[in-house]
């Protein structure tokens, strides 16, 4: 019976792990783990040599906004002339590895450069742009390059905890980049997801490998005299890329890099994560890196570990002595008699608290060691429901 219930719990935990939003508790656990890591080691904000961040926040232009061909005002967007020049350099040099563009292309505002930009994007290899809710209004030429970059929220949790890499059977921008670079495909078979022969998740807890430093655009590096200004965290589109390089120099800058184009400085699109508030473009990048590190795979060792943990917890559940725990607590704290306590929810509440604490500790360890996390609230609740059923059966 214990073995069967352990497999049942593992299956339902897997199903819940593919729900696009966190239920309760995981955000605080991950934030706590992050704080522990920061206590023992200084945060590293360095950008690997294989990644190039291009910031468009300081290269803007003012354009008119139209709704149903009626001018309704002005808005500022990425300077399209500079963006076009960047894309031309990228295509001509053709030395990049992949381009993730966290930019919005909306037909409600247009410039003289849009037609050239759309044609260029459509003709380029290994490039993905963010798909907006107004997908139908996007130019047809770039629709095949546009993918979702959203995550689910609810009324009790609006923070980024879990990130769905597939939404309504449509892959995200990060999943498409992963699949193009690795040649693998994440496929669904009923309630299960597989990446090749690996059991996988639809949703992941993205690990924040690269976070925004306190003083952008420069990283801070430590030497014998203290902190000094280090390399650029991001490169401004105009000054640092187009104006400071020739096309031959840009080819070296782009060489074999994952290039992320978006707002990094003064970004409007910001998201609250367990690692602090981060620009949307960095969220996209970290999800992509998590996928490249196979964070969506469920390791066999983790399955074995969770089975052992669930087996122990369920075995405790089946042999739980409520007379020795719940009854003594009720009598000591509440002054209730044993009959009243047995009819109350105290035994169930005690078990739920016990399971929550145990799973929080275990989740912290697995995330700290291997970046693996799971839904604590659901698992604790399901175990408690099992306990309630066992309690009823024992009475009979």
C-alpha atoms as a printed R data frame, in Angstrom:
    type eleno elety resid chain resno       x      y       z
1   ATOM     1    CA   UNK     A     1   0.000  0.000   0.000
2   ATOM     2    CA   UNK     A     2   2.801  2.445   0.877
3   ATOM     3    CA   UNK     A     3   4.545  1.819  -2.444
4   ATOM     4    CA   UNK     A     4   1.316  2.327  -4.415
5   ATOM     5    CA   UNK     A     5   0.460  5.561  -2.598
6   ATOM     6    CA   UNK     A     6   3.992  6.836  -3.135
7   ATOM     7    CA   UNK     A     7   3.656  6.340  -6.905
8   ATOM     8    CA   UNK     A     8   0.212  7.991  -6.871
9   ATOM     9    CA   UNK     A     9   1.605 10.994  -5.001
10  ATOM    10    CA   UNK     A    10   4.532 11.289  -7.403
11  ATOM    11    CA   UNK     A    11   2.175 11.215 -10.405
12  ATOM    12    CA   UNK     A    12  -0.144 13.903  -9.040
13  ATOM    13    CA   UNK     A    13   2.833 16.023  -7.986
14  ATOM    14    CA   UNK     A    14   4.109 15.829 -11.552
15  ATOM    15    CA   UNK     A    15   0.712 16.894 -12.939
16  ATOM    16    CA   UNK     A    16   0.590 19.873 -10.574
17  ATOM    17    CA   UNK     A    17   4.184 20.814 -11.446
18  ATOM    18    CA   UNK     A    18   2.932 21.494 -14.986
19  ATOM    19    CA   UNK     A    19   0.393 24.059 -13.809
20  ATOM    20    CA   UNK     A    20   1.655 27.428 -15.041
21  ATOM    21    CA   UNK     A    21   1.614 29.202 -11.684
22  ATOM    22    CA   UNK     A    22   2.849 28.484  -8.185
23  ATOM    23    CA   UNK     A    23   0.261 27.564  -5.567
24  ATOM    24    CA   UNK     A    24   1.780 28.616  -2.233
25  ATOM    25    CA   UNK     A    25   5.169 28.669  -0.564
26  ATOM    26    CA   UNK     A    26   7.631 28.060  -3.383
27  ATOM    27    CA   UNK     A    27   8.477 31.747  -3.888
28  ATOM    28    CA   UNK     A    28   9.444 32.171  -0.230
29  ATOM    29    CA   UNK     A    29  11.478 28.949  -0.274
30  ATOM    30    CA   UNK     A    30  13.448 29.991  -3.361
31  ATOM    31    CA   UNK     A    31  13.947 33.499  -1.969
32  ATOM    32    CA   UNK     A    32  15.236 32.007   1.277
33  ATOM    33    CA   UNK     A    33  17.642 29.716  -0.566
34  ATOM    34    CA   UNK     A    34  18.883 32.705  -2.568
35  ATOM    35    CA   UNK     A    35  19.491 34.633   0.667
36  ATOM    36    CA   UNK     A    36  21.465 31.721   2.109
37  ATOM    37    CA   UNK     A    37  23.603 31.554  -1.028
38  ATOM    38    CA   UNK     A    38  24.236 35.315  -0.889
39  ATOM    39    CA   UNK     A    39  25.280 35.026   2.767
40  ATOM    40    CA   UNK     A    40  28.008 32.475   2.056
41  ATOM    41    CA   UNK     A    41  29.210 33.820  -1.298
42  ATOM    42    CA   UNK     A    42  29.073 37.193  -3.050
43  ATOM    43    CA   UNK     A    43  26.655 37.506  -5.932
44  ATOM    44    CA   UNK     A    44  28.220 37.150  -9.361
45  ATOM    45    CA   UNK     A    45  26.635 39.477 -11.925
46  ATOM    46    CA   UNK     A    46  29.108 38.656 -14.657
47  ATOM    47    CA   UNK     A    47  27.877 37.927 -18.164
48  ATOM    48    CA   UNK     A    48  29.576 34.903 -19.786
49  ATOM    49    CA   UNK     A    49  31.639 35.526 -22.903
50  ATOM    50    CA   UNK     A    50  29.101 33.464 -24.843
51  ATOM    51    CA   UNK     A    51  26.349 36.055 -24.229
52  ATOM    52    CA   UNK     A    52  25.985 39.644 -25.446
53  ATOM    53    CA   UNK     A    53  23.335 41.966 -23.980
54  ATOM    54    CA   UNK     A    54  22.369 44.904 -26.218
55  ATOM    55    CA   UNK     A    55  20.415 47.634 -24.454
56  ATOM    56    CA   UNK     A    56  17.927 49.756 -26.434
57  ATOM    57    CA   UNK     A    57  16.661 51.875 -23.521
58  ATOM    58    CA   UNK     A    58  18.876 54.833 -24.443
59  ATOM    59    CA   UNK     A    59  18.195 54.721 -28.170
60  ATOM    60    CA   UNK     A    60  14.626 55.875 -28.618
61  ATOM    61    CA   UNK     A    61  12.525 57.801 -31.114
62  ATOM    62    CA   UNK     A    62   9.114 59.446 -30.860
63  ATOM    63    CA   UNK     A    63   6.379 58.144 -33.172
64  ATOM    64    CA   UNK     A    64   2.669 58.737 -33.646
65  ATOM    65    CA   UNK     A    65   0.221 56.110 -32.415
66  ATOM    66    CA   UNK     A    66  -2.825 55.285 -34.515
67  ATOM    67    CA   UNK     A    67  -5.964 53.368 -33.596
68  ATOM    68    CA   UNK     A    68  -8.223 52.521 -36.546
69  ATOM    69    CA   UNK     A    69  -6.203 55.001 -38.627
70  ATOM    70    CA   UNK     A    70  -6.902 57.800 -36.142
71  ATOM    71    CA   UNK     A    71  -3.934 59.531 -34.471
72  ATOM    72    CA   UNK     A    72  -4.306 59.234 -30.709
73  ATOM    73    CA   UNK     A    73  -0.945 60.574 -29.518
74  ATOM    74    CA   UNK     A    74   2.777 59.798 -29.387
75  ATOM    75    CA   UNK     A    75   4.952 57.135 -27.839
76  ATOM    76    CA   UNK     A    76   8.658 56.393 -27.761
77  ATOM    77    CA   UNK     A    77   9.998 53.180 -29.307
78  ATOM    78    CA   UNK     A    78  13.384 51.688 -30.130
79  ATOM    79    CA   UNK     A    79  15.155 53.794 -32.742
80  ATOM    80    CA   UNK     A    80  14.245 51.858 -35.884
81  ATOM    81    CA   UNK     A    81  17.116 53.259 -37.989
82  ATOM    82    CA   UNK     A    82  19.681 52.011 -35.451
83  ATOM    83    CA   UNK     A    83  17.877 48.706 -35.076
84  ATOM    84    CA   UNK     A    84  17.917 48.231 -38.844
85  ATOM    85    CA   UNK     A    85  21.662 48.922 -38.951
86  ATOM    86    CA   UNK     A    86  22.260 46.399 -36.159
87  ATOM    87    CA   UNK     A    87  20.236 43.717 -37.935
88  ATOM    88    CA   UNK     A    88  22.093 44.371 -41.190
89  ATOM    89    CA   UNK     A    89  25.417 43.955 -39.402
90  ATOM    90    CA   UNK     A    90  24.217 40.765 -37.744
91  ATOM    91    CA   UNK     A    91  23.073 39.250 -41.023
92  ATOM    92    CA   UNK     A    92  26.136 40.372 -42.986
93  ATOM    93    CA   UNK     A    93  28.655 39.132 -40.421
94  ATOM    94    CA   UNK     A    94  26.565 35.996 -39.727
95  ATOM    95    CA   UNK     A    95  28.812 35.089 -36.809
96  ATOM    96    CA   UNK     A    96  26.202 35.026 -34.017
97  ATOM    97    CA   UNK     A    97  24.773 31.869 -32.487
98  ATOM    98    CA   UNK     A    98  21.212 32.982 -31.692
99  ATOM    99    CA   UNK     A    99  19.273 36.242 -31.318
100 ATOM   100    CA   UNK     A   100  16.563 36.765 -28.696
101 ATOM   101    CA   UNK     A   101  14.709 40.029 -29.315
102 ATOM   102    CA   UNK     A   102  12.598 41.224 -26.403
103 ATOM   103    CA   UNK     A   103  11.067 43.995 -28.507
104 ATOM   104    CA   UNK     A   104   7.477 44.693 -29.517
105 ATOM   105    CA   UNK     A   105   6.518 45.285 -33.151
106 ATOM   106    CA   UNK     A   106   3.062 46.820 -33.329
107 ATOM   107    CA   UNK     A   107   1.303 48.007 -36.467
108 ATOM   108    CA   UNK     A   108  -0.391 50.758 -34.456
109 ATOM   109    CA   UNK     A   109   2.790 52.764 -34.974
110 ATOM   110    CA   UNK     A   110   5.009 52.623 -38.011
111 ATOM   111    CA   UNK     A   111   8.241 54.128 -39.317
112 ATOM   112    CA   UNK     A   112   9.879 54.304 -42.724
113 ATOM   113    CA   UNK     A   113  12.280 51.535 -41.680
114 ATOM   114    CA   UNK     A   114   9.720 48.918 -40.688
115 ATOM   115    CA   UNK     A   115   9.394 47.267 -44.090
116 ATOM   116    CA   UNK     A   116  13.152 46.700 -44.309
117 ATOM   117    CA   UNK     A   117  13.306 45.460 -40.701
118 ATOM   118    CA   UNK     A   118  10.506 42.931 -41.233
119 ATOM   119    CA   UNK     A   119  12.035 41.591 -44.446
120 ATOM   120    CA   UNK     A   120  15.419 41.305 -42.754
121 ATOM   121    CA   UNK     A   121  14.077 39.447 -39.703
122 ATOM   122    CA   UNK     A   122  12.165 37.037 -41.950
123 ATOM   123    CA   UNK     A   123  15.355 36.205 -43.863
124 ATOM   124    CA   UNK     A   124  17.631 35.678 -40.842
125 ATOM   125    CA   UNK     A   125  18.529 32.360 -39.230
126 ATOM   126    CA   UNK     A   126  18.267 31.559 -35.520
127 ATOM   127    CA   UNK     A   127  16.269 34.578 -34.419
128 ATOM   128    CA   UNK     A   128  13.185 34.857 -32.232
129 ATOM   129    CA   UNK     A   129  11.095 37.887 -31.307
130 ATOM   130    CA   UNK     A   130   8.516 38.315 -28.579
131 ATOM   131    CA   UNK     A   131   4.920 37.706 -29.563
132 ATOM   132    CA   UNK     A   132   2.401 40.145 -28.088
133 ATOM   133    CA   UNK     A   133  -1.308 39.771 -27.351
134 ATOM   134    CA   UNK     A   134  -1.905 41.703 -30.585
135 ATOM   135    CA   UNK     A   135  -0.332 38.917 -32.635
136 ATOM   136    CA   UNK     A   136  -2.922 39.268 -35.416
137 ATOM   137    CA   UNK     A   137  -1.771 42.855 -36.005
138 ATOM   138    CA   UNK     A   138   1.866 41.853 -36.498
139 ATOM   139    CA   UNK     A   139   3.290 41.896 -39.997
140 ATOM   140    CA   UNK     A   140   2.837 38.497 -41.661
141 ATOM   141    CA   UNK     A   141   6.539 38.315 -42.524
142 ATOM   142    CA   UNK     A   142   7.635 38.118 -38.892
143 ATOM   143    CA   UNK     A   143   4.844 36.000 -37.444
144 ATOM   144    CA   UNK     A   144   6.847 32.804 -37.943
145 ATOM   145    CA   UNK     A   145   9.625 34.318 -35.843
146 ATOM   146    CA   UNK     A   146   7.304 35.496 -33.033
147 ATOM   147    CA   UNK     A   147   6.786 33.370 -29.905
148 ATOM   148    CA   UNK     A   148   5.259 33.758 -26.457
149 ATOM   149    CA   UNK     A   149   7.312 35.051 -23.523
150 ATOM   150    CA   UNK     A   150   4.599 35.110 -20.843
151 ATOM   151    CA   UNK     A   151   4.131 33.435 -17.478
152 ATOM   152    CA   UNK     A   152   0.959 32.886 -15.473
153 ATOM   153    CA   UNK     A   153  -0.048 34.821 -12.367
154 ATOM   154    CA   UNK     A   154  -3.016 34.647 -10.018
155 ATOM   155    CA   UNK     A   155  -4.605 36.790  -7.328
156 ATOM   156    CA   UNK     A   156  -2.380 35.424  -4.548
157 ATOM   157    CA   UNK     A   157   0.899 35.351  -6.444
158 ATOM   158    CA   UNK     A   158   1.984 37.842  -9.108
159 ATOM   159    CA   UNK     A   159   5.707 37.068  -8.802
160 ATOM   160    CA   UNK     A   160   7.738 35.023 -11.257
161 ATOM   161    CA   UNK     A   161   8.183 31.567  -9.742
162 ATOM   162    CA   UNK     A   162   7.300 29.091 -12.487
163 ATOM   163    CA   UNK     A   163   7.648 29.658 -16.203
164 ATOM   164    CA   UNK     A   164   5.671 27.663 -18.802
165 ATOM   165    CA   UNK     A   165   7.850 26.852 -21.794
166 ATOM   166    CA   UNK     A   166   4.770 25.580 -23.649
167 ATOM   167    CA   UNK     A   167   1.448 27.434 -23.587
168 ATOM   168    CA   UNK     A   168  -1.601 25.895 -25.315
169 ATOM   169    CA   UNK     A   169   0.732 23.497 -27.158
170 ATOM   170    CA   UNK     A   170   2.684 26.494 -28.521
171 ATOM   171    CA   UNK     A   171   6.338 26.800 -27.595
172 ATOM   172    CA   UNK     A   172   7.784 29.901 -25.966
173 ATOM   173    CA   UNK     A   173  10.572 31.982 -27.502
174 ATOM   174    CA   UNK     A   174  13.004 30.276 -25.132
175 ATOM   175    CA   UNK     A   175  11.862 26.764 -26.061
176 ATOM   176    CA   UNK     A   176  12.161 27.510 -29.796
177 ATOM   177    CA   UNK     A   177  15.704 28.789 -29.249
178 ATOM   178    CA   UNK     A   178  16.533 25.655 -27.246
179 ATOM   179    CA   UNK     A   179  15.060 23.351 -29.899
180 ATOM   180    CA   UNK     A   180  16.811 25.109 -32.781
181 ATOM   181    CA   UNK     A   181  20.200 24.998 -31.080
182 ATOM   182    CA   UNK     A   182  20.005 21.462 -29.699
183 ATOM   183    CA   UNK     A   183  17.926 19.732 -32.360
184 ATOM   184    CA   UNK     A   184  15.702 18.308 -29.607
185 ATOM   185    CA   UNK     A   185  11.924 18.649 -29.335
186 ATOM   186    CA   UNK     A   186   9.725 18.801 -26.247
187 ATOM   187    CA   UNK     A   187   6.680 16.638 -26.994
188 ATOM   188    CA   UNK     A   188   3.474 15.913 -25.146
189 ATOM   189    CA   UNK     A   189   2.032 12.422 -24.692
190 ATOM   190    CA   UNK     A   190  -1.225 12.752 -22.776
191 ATOM   191    CA   UNK     A   191  -0.399 14.248 -19.350
192 ATOM   192    CA   UNK     A   192   3.322 13.549 -19.801
193 ATOM   193    CA   UNK     A   193   6.035 15.561 -21.534
194 ATOM   194    CA   UNK     A   194   9.211 14.101 -22.996
195 ATOM   195    CA   UNK     A   195  12.383 15.600 -24.417
196 ATOM   196    CA   UNK     A   196  13.698 12.627 -26.340
197 ATOM   197    CA   UNK     A   197  13.747  9.804 -23.793
198 ATOM   198    CA   UNK     A   198  13.849 12.204 -20.837
199 ATOM   199    CA   UNK     A   199  10.726 12.762 -18.761
200 ATOM   200    CA   UNK     A   200  10.287 16.540 -18.730
201 ATOM   201    CA   UNK     A   201   8.112 19.348 -17.392
202 ATOM   202    CA   UNK     A   202   5.984 21.885 -19.215
203 ATOM   203    CA   UNK     A   203   6.830 24.459 -16.556
204 ATOM   204    CA   UNK     A   204  10.179 25.112 -14.914
205 ATOM   205    CA   UNK     A   205  11.487 27.007 -11.929
206 ATOM   206    CA   UNK     A   206  14.020 29.136 -13.831
207 ATOM   207    CA   UNK     A   207  17.336 29.565 -12.096
208 ATOM   208    CA   UNK     A   208  18.500 33.192 -12.146
209 ATOM   209    CA   UNK     A   209  22.013 32.689 -13.485
210 ATOM   210    CA   UNK     A   210  22.469 36.334 -14.551
211 ATOM   211    CA   UNK     A   211  20.962 39.145 -12.500
212 ATOM   212    CA   UNK     A   212  21.087 42.888 -12.778
213 ATOM   213    CA   UNK     A   213  24.012 44.509 -10.922
214 ATOM   214    CA   UNK     A   214  23.347 47.478  -8.679
215 ATOM   215    CA   UNK     A   215  25.259 49.876 -10.889
216 ATOM   216    CA   UNK     A   216  24.595 49.152 -14.541
217 ATOM   217    CA   UNK     A   217  25.945 49.220 -17.195
218 ATOM   218    CA   UNK     A   218  29.209 48.227 -15.489
219 ATOM   219    CA   UNK     A   219  29.874 45.094 -13.498
220 ATOM   220    CA   UNK     A   220  31.869 45.423 -10.312
221 ATOM   221    CA   UNK     A   221  35.021 43.333  -9.996
222 ATOM   222    CA   UNK     A   222  37.074 42.971  -6.835
223 ATOM   223    CA   UNK     A   223  40.834 43.385  -6.705
224 ATOM   224    CA   UNK     A   224  43.343 43.943  -3.883
225 ATOM   225    CA   UNK     A   225  42.305 47.618  -3.614
226 ATOM   226    CA   UNK     A   226  38.573 46.889  -3.431
227 ATOM   227    CA   UNK     A   227  35.820 47.072  -6.018
228 ATOM   228    CA   UNK     A   228  36.710 48.550  -9.380
229 ATOM   229    CA   UNK     A   229  34.772 49.171 -12.545
230 ATOM   230    CA   UNK     A   230  34.784 46.039 -14.675
231 ATOM   231    CA   UNK     A   231  33.515 45.068 -18.102
232 ATOM   232    CA   UNK     A   232  30.230 46.272 -19.500
233 ATOM   233    CA   UNK     A   233  27.190 44.371 -18.231
234 ATOM   234    CA   UNK     A   234  25.302 45.419 -21.335
235 ATOM   235    CA   UNK     A   235  26.189 47.348 -24.485
236 ATOM   236    CA   UNK     A   236  24.119 50.338 -25.557
237 ATOM   237    CA   UNK     A   237  22.838 49.879 -29.096
238 ATOM   238    CA   UNK     A   238  24.037 53.220 -30.411
239 ATOM   239    CA   UNK     A   239  27.144 54.295 -28.511
240 ATOM   240    CA   UNK     A   240  28.693 50.941 -27.519
241 ATOM   241    CA   UNK     A   241  27.853 48.882 -30.607
242 ATOM   242    CA   UNK     A   242  27.183 50.956 -33.714
243 ATOM   243    CA   UNK     A   243  29.316 54.040 -33.006
244 ATOM   244    CA   UNK     A   244  32.258 52.318 -31.318
245 ATOM   245    CA   UNK     A   245  32.816 49.529 -33.827
246 ATOM   246    CA   UNK     A   246  33.351 48.964 -37.512
247 ATOM   247    CA   UNK     A   247  31.484 46.056 -39.072
248 ATOM   248    CA   UNK     A   248  34.632 43.920 -38.948
249 ATOM   249    CA   UNK     A   249  35.022 44.685 -35.227
250 ATOM   250    CA   UNK     A   250  31.320 43.965 -34.716
251 ATOM   251    CA   UNK     A   251  31.807 40.538 -36.276
252 ATOM   252    CA   UNK     A   252  34.253 39.709 -33.485
253 ATOM   253    CA   UNK     A   253  31.842 41.162 -30.902
254 ATOM   254    CA   UNK     A   254  28.984 38.989 -32.223
255 ATOM   255    CA   UNK     A   255  31.071 35.857 -32.783
256 ATOM   256    CA   UNK     A   256  29.343 32.677 -31.544
257 ATOM   257    CA   UNK     A   257  27.276 34.636 -29.028
258 ATOM   258    CA   UNK     A   258  23.721 34.409 -27.784
259 ATOM   259    CA   UNK     A   259  22.596 37.991 -28.395
260 ATOM   260    CA   UNK     A   260  19.757 39.405 -26.308
261 ATOM   261    CA   UNK     A   261  18.267 42.684 -27.559
262 ATOM   262    CA   UNK     A   262  15.978 44.483 -25.113
263 ATOM   263    CA   UNK     A   263  15.634 47.061 -22.352
264 ATOM   264    CA   UNK     A   264  18.132 46.641 -19.528
265 ATOM   265    CA   UNK     A   265  18.509 50.214 -18.284
266 ATOM   266    CA   UNK     A   266  15.413 52.046 -17.030
267 ATOM   267    CA   UNK     A   267  13.329 49.178 -18.348
268 ATOM   268    CA   UNK     A   268   9.558 49.568 -18.054
269 ATOM   269    CA   UNK     A   269   9.116 45.817 -18.415
270 ATOM   270    CA   UNK     A   270  10.321 44.574 -15.013
271 ATOM   271    CA   UNK     A   271   9.416 41.456 -13.058
272 ATOM   272    CA   UNK     A   272   9.643 40.538  -9.397
273 ATOM   273    CA   UNK     A   273  11.611 37.315  -8.974
274 ATOM   274    CA   UNK     A   274  13.071 35.482  -5.998
275 ATOM   275    CA   UNK     A   275  16.401 37.088  -7.003
276 ATOM   276    CA   UNK     A   276  14.934 40.608  -6.919
277 ATOM   277    CA   UNK     A   277  13.347 42.763  -9.606
278 ATOM   278    CA   UNK     A   278  14.747 42.005 -13.063
279 ATOM   279    CA   UNK     A   279  14.208 43.366 -16.605
280 ATOM   280    CA   UNK     A   280  12.009 41.216 -18.824
281 ATOM   281    CA   UNK     A   281  14.880 40.592 -21.246
282 ATOM   282    CA   UNK     A   282  16.957 39.067 -18.411
283 ATOM   283    CA   UNK     A   283  14.031 36.845 -17.426
284 ATOM   284    CA   UNK     A   284  13.850 35.528 -20.996
285 ATOM   285    CA   UNK     A   285  17.610 34.947 -21.002
286 ATOM   286    CA   UNK     A   286  17.609 33.076 -17.681
287 ATOM   287    CA   UNK     A   287  14.760 30.821 -18.782
288 ATOM   288    CA   UNK     A   288  16.720 30.045 -21.957
289 ATOM   289    CA   UNK     A   289  19.892 29.266 -19.961
290 ATOM   290    CA   UNK     A   290  17.844 27.067 -17.615
291 ATOM   291    CA   UNK     A   291  16.578 25.088 -20.605
292 ATOM   292    CA   UNK     A   292  20.105 24.751 -21.988
293 ATOM   293    CA   UNK     A   293  21.051 23.328 -18.575
294 ATOM   294    CA   UNK     A   294  18.155 20.849 -18.960
295 ATOM   295    CA   UNK     A   295  16.161 22.304 -16.064
296 ATOM   296    CA   UNK     A   296  12.998 20.919 -17.673
297 ATOM   297    CA   UNK     A   297  14.347 17.372 -17.450
298 ATOM   298    CA   UNK     A   298  13.437 15.324 -14.393
299 ATOM   299    CA   UNK     A   299  16.572 13.389 -13.401
300 ATOM   300    CA   UNK     A   300  16.174  9.718 -12.523
301 ATOM   301    CA   UNK     A   301  18.089 10.333  -9.300
302 ATOM   302    CA   UNK     A   302  15.517 12.963  -8.278
303 ATOM   303    CA   UNK     A   303  12.653 10.545  -8.973
304 ATOM   304    CA   UNK     A   304  14.316  7.926  -6.771
305 ATOM   305    CA   UNK     A   305  14.981 10.502  -4.050
306 ATOM   306    CA   UNK     A   306  11.391 11.791  -4.071
307 ATOM   307    CA   UNK     A   307  10.017  8.260  -4.055
308 ATOM   308    CA   UNK     A   308  12.045  7.463  -0.917
309 ATOM   309    CA   UNK     A   309  10.916 10.730   0.723
310 ATOM   310    CA   UNK     A   310   7.251 10.125  -0.141
311 ATOM   311    CA   UNK     A   311   7.543  6.501   0.991
312 ATOM   312    CA   UNK     A   312   8.824  7.607   4.414
313 ATOM   313    CA   UNK     A   313   6.170 10.326   4.765
314 ATOM   314    CA   UNK     A   314   3.324  8.015   3.768
315 ATOM   315    CA   UNK     A   315   4.612  5.255   6.016
316 ATOM   316    CA   UNK     A   316   4.543  7.755   8.877
317 ATOM   317    CA   UNK     A   317   1.020  8.693   7.806
318 ATOM   318    CA   UNK     A   318  -0.184  5.088   7.950
319 ATOM   319    CA   UNK     A   319   1.298  4.576  11.422
320 ATOM   320    CA   UNK     A   320   0.509  8.043  12.765
321 ATOM   321    CA   UNK     A   321  -0.487  7.965  16.443
322 ATOM   322    CA   UNK     A   322  -2.924 10.811  16.917
323 ATOM   323    CA   UNK     A   323  -3.466  9.859  20.570
324 ATOM   324    CA   UNK     A   324   0.157 10.612  21.352
325 ATOM   325    CA   UNK     A   325   0.383 13.920  19.459
326 ATOM   326    CA   UNK     A   326  -2.881 15.625  18.655
327 ATOM   327    CA   UNK     A   327  -4.658 14.557  21.831
328 ATOM   328    CA   UNK     A   328  -1.899 15.724  24.157
329 ATOM   329    CA   UNK     A   329  -1.661 19.035  22.299
330 ATOM   330    CA   UNK     A   330  -5.413 19.616  22.472
331 ATOM   331    CA   UNK     A   331  -5.617 18.765  26.133
332 ATOM   332    CA   UNK     A   332  -2.626 20.909  27.090
333 ATOM   333    CA   UNK     A   333  -3.414 23.990  24.988
334 ATOM   334    CA   UNK     A   334  -7.171 23.979  24.566
335 ATOM   335    CA   UNK     A   335  -8.471 22.005  27.498
336 ATOM   336    CA   UNK     A   336 -10.531 19.799  25.171
337 ATOM   337    CA   UNK     A   337 -11.370 16.191  25.965
338 ATOM   338    CA   UNK     A   338 -10.171 13.351  23.745
339 ATOM   339    CA   UNK     A   339 -13.528 12.813  22.041
340 ATOM   340    CA   UNK     A   340 -13.770 16.472  21.012
341 ATOM   341    CA   UNK     A   341 -10.206 16.514  19.721
342 ATOM   342    CA   UNK     A   342 -10.697 13.388  17.613
343 ATOM   343    CA   UNK     A   343 -13.640 15.062  15.891
344 ATOM   344    CA   UNK     A   344 -11.652 18.259  15.272
345 ATOM   345    CA   UNK     A   345  -9.169 19.122  12.548
346 ATOM   346    CA   UNK     A   346  -6.227 19.239  14.954
347 ATOM   347    CA   UNK     A   347  -4.732 15.901  13.831
348 ATOM   348    CA   UNK     A   348  -5.073 16.926  10.191
349 ATOM   349    CA   UNK     A   349  -3.617 20.391  10.842
350 ATOM   350    CA   UNK     A   350  -0.661 18.896  12.696
351 ATOM   351    CA   UNK     A   351   0.100 16.529   9.849
352 ATOM   352    CA   UNK     A   352  -0.216 19.292   7.258
353 ATOM   353    CA   UNK     A   353   2.217 21.443   9.256
354 ATOM   354    CA   UNK     A   354   4.616 18.521   9.659
355 ATOM   355    CA   UNK     A   355   4.553 17.726   5.937
356 ATOM   356    CA   UNK     A   356   4.929 21.384   4.959
357 ATOM   357    CA   UNK     A   357   8.004 21.831   7.141
358 ATOM   358    CA   UNK     A   358   9.586 18.600   5.920
359 ATOM   359    CA   UNK     A   359   8.920 19.368   2.255
360 ATOM   360    CA   UNK     A   360  10.158 22.949   2.635
361 ATOM   361    CA   UNK     A   361  13.477 21.675   3.994
362 ATOM   362    CA   UNK     A   362  13.742 19.027   1.277
363 ATOM   363    CA   UNK     A   363  12.791 21.493  -1.485
364 ATOM   364    CA   UNK     A   364  15.421 23.949  -0.209
365 ATOM   365    CA   UNK     A   365  18.076 21.248  -0.331
366 ATOM   366    CA   UNK     A   366  17.163 19.997  -3.816
367 ATOM   367    CA   UNK     A   367  17.038 23.537  -5.213
368 ATOM   368    CA   UNK     A   368  20.321 24.470  -3.567
369 ATOM   369    CA   UNK     A   369  22.082 21.341  -4.819
370 ATOM   370    CA   UNK     A   370  20.535 20.747  -8.236
371 ATOM   371    CA   UNK     A   371  18.103 23.601  -8.984
372 ATOM   372    CA   UNK     A   372  15.091 21.280  -8.561
373 ATOM   373    CA   UNK     A   373  11.884 22.477  -6.875
374 ATOM   374    CA   UNK     A   374   8.278 21.314  -6.594
375 ATOM   375    CA   UNK     A   375   4.889 22.449  -5.260
376 ATOM   376    CA   UNK     A   376   4.992 22.268  -1.480
377 ATOM   377    CA   UNK     A   377   1.405 23.354  -0.764
378 ATOM   378    CA   UNK     A   378  -0.203 20.767  -3.041
379 ATOM   379    CA   UNK     A   379   1.989 17.881  -1.882
380 ATOM   380    CA   UNK     A   380   1.392 18.704   1.796
381 ATOM   381    CA   UNK     A   381  -2.348 19.023   1.209
382 ATOM   382    CA   UNK     A   382  -2.571 15.740  -0.697
383 ATOM   383    CA   UNK     A   383  -0.658 13.928   2.036
384 ATOM   384    CA   UNK     A   384  -2.983 15.418   4.635
385 ATOM   385    CA   UNK     A   385  -6.056 14.312   2.671
386 ATOM   386    CA   UNK     A   386  -4.588 10.805   2.548
387 ATOM   387    CA   UNK     A   387  -4.136 11.026   6.306
388 ATOM   388    CA   UNK     A   388  -7.779 12.036   6.741
389 ATOM   389    CA   UNK     A   389  -8.928  9.054   4.676
390 ATOM   390    CA   UNK     A   390  -6.706  6.688   6.649
391 ATOM   391    CA   UNK     A   391  -8.046  8.167   9.854
392 ATOM   392    CA   UNK     A   392 -11.645  7.445   8.781
393 ATOM   393    CA   UNK     A   393 -10.762  3.874   7.757
394 ATOM   394    CA   UNK     A   394  -9.034  3.231  11.081
395 ATOM   395    CA   UNK     A   395 -12.148  4.336  12.986
396 ATOM   396    CA   UNK     A   396 -14.172  1.719  11.179
